[in-house]
Amino acid sequence: MTTTLAPPAPPWTRTEFATRLRAVAQERYHDRHPFNLRMHRGELGREEVRCWIANRFHYQRHIPVKDALIVAKLDTPQLRRMWLRRIEDHDGRREGEGGIERWLRLGEAAGLDRATLLSGETVLPGVRMAVEGYVTFCRLRSPLEAVAASLTELTAPDLMLRRIEAFERHYTWIAPDGLAYFRARVDQGRRDSTEALDLVLQWARTREQQEQALAALTFKCDVLWALLDAVEHRTRQDTPGPQDGPRERV
Ligand SMILES: O=C(O)c1cc(C(=O)O)c2c(n1)C(=O)C(=O)c1cc(C(=O)O)[nH]c1-2
């Protein structure tokens, strides 16, 4: 008996594929997460904001690590130069510059000292797993999938603007200088996502590759969502974390 295989589905057009990528980046993005909604409504207490800043720092400090893994997969000087700039955005060209430094200053403006942030001691287990998941994904997957995963940045700049507005209105106990990280990310995110979208549209030629790119972007949305789930659980229920030690002696 012979079985006839269905012919592979034809690739989507460039426009249709771009529309599908943008739809995932919008509909699954963490701007809809309950923790972000509470943040935007001004409902977070100081400890909740601090918990988010400390845990998000764990994500921030791993972004240049995953970008270095991506650079190692790129095979032309032009592509590596383009992607290296992202590492520079986060690490700076010299001590005291760059996104990681700006995030440490955000922490200080919110009353968190940098030694605590750098020690990582307040990072929640779920956040550690989510970030590890993203770095490992970029380590193991194809350049197409690793670059497609960064396309959450298609939506990130709008979220930055919303966050700046919310902080200026509701969290005035944080000095305005502390918001420099978010301000810088608006333009950086727009530029990064335009470049990355262009690469993904160029590289994904078959329907299978297009579907891999969509799955990578979906995975990345889940990373960001899982990170906030962990923070939300901790702040809403005041459940102890491992770093708190036992609450009662037994
Ligand atoms: O605060 C946020 O909500 C947010 C989200 C994202 C994102 O969508 O991945 C990034 C950032 N911030 C960010 O600051 C950042 O540098 C960044 C790099 C990347 C990436 O995947 O390469 N995403 C993000």
PDBQT file of the ligand as one rigid body, heavy atoms in Angstrom, charges set to zero:
ROOT
HETATM    1  O1  LIG A 301      10.720  45.740  30.557  1.00  0.00    +0.000 OA
HETATM    2  C1  LIG A 301      10.244  45.024  29.684  1.00  0.00    +0.000 C 
HETATM    3  O2  LIG A 301       9.062  44.726  29.661  1.00  0.00    +0.000 OA
HETATM    4  C2  LIG A 301      11.155  44.499  28.659  1.00  0.00    +0.000 A 
HETATM    5  C3  LIG A 301      10.763  43.525  27.791  1.00  0.00    +0.000 A 
HETATM    6  C4  LIG A 301      11.687  43.009  26.895  1.00  0.00    +0.000 A 
HETATM    7  C5  LIG A 301      11.178  42.027  25.967  1.00  0.00    +0.000 C 
HETATM    8  O3  LIG A 301      10.060  42.234  25.468  1.00  0.00    +0.000 OA
HETATM    9  O4  LIG A 301      11.810  41.026  25.719  1.00  0.00    +0.000 OA
HETATM   10  C6  LIG A 301      13.010  43.464  26.919  1.00  0.00    +0.000 A 
HETATM   11  C7  LIG A 301      13.301  44.505  27.815  1.00  0.00    +0.000 A 
HETATM   12  N1  LIG A 301      12.392  45.003  28.667  1.00  0.00    +0.000 NA
HETATM   13  C8  LIG A 301      14.572  45.084  27.862  1.00  0.00    +0.000 A 
HETATM   14  O5  LIG A 301      14.798  46.010  28.637  1.00  0.00    +0.000 OA
HETATM   15  C9  LIG A 301      15.609  44.580  27.053  1.00  0.00    +0.000 A 
HETATM   16  O6  LIG A 301      16.717  45.081  27.094  1.00  0.00    +0.000 OA
HETATM   17  C10 LIG A 301      15.331  43.511  26.205  1.00  0.00    +0.000 A 
HETATM   18  C11 LIG A 301      16.158  42.778  25.351  1.00  0.00    +0.000 A 
HETATM   19  C12 LIG A 301      15.364  41.793  24.861  1.00  0.00    +0.000 A 
HETATM   20  C13 LIG A 301      15.725  40.688  23.987  1.00  0.00    +0.000 C 
HETATM   21  O7  LIG A 301      14.994  39.704  23.971  1.00  0.00    +0.000 OA
HETATM   22  O8  LIG A 301      16.776  40.770  23.341  1.00  0.00    +0.000 OA
HETATM   23  N2  LIG A 301      14.107  41.930  25.332  1.00  0.00    +0.000 N 
HETATM   24  C14 LIG A 301      14.071  42.970  26.151  1.00  0.00    +0.000 A 
ENDROOT
TORSDOF 0
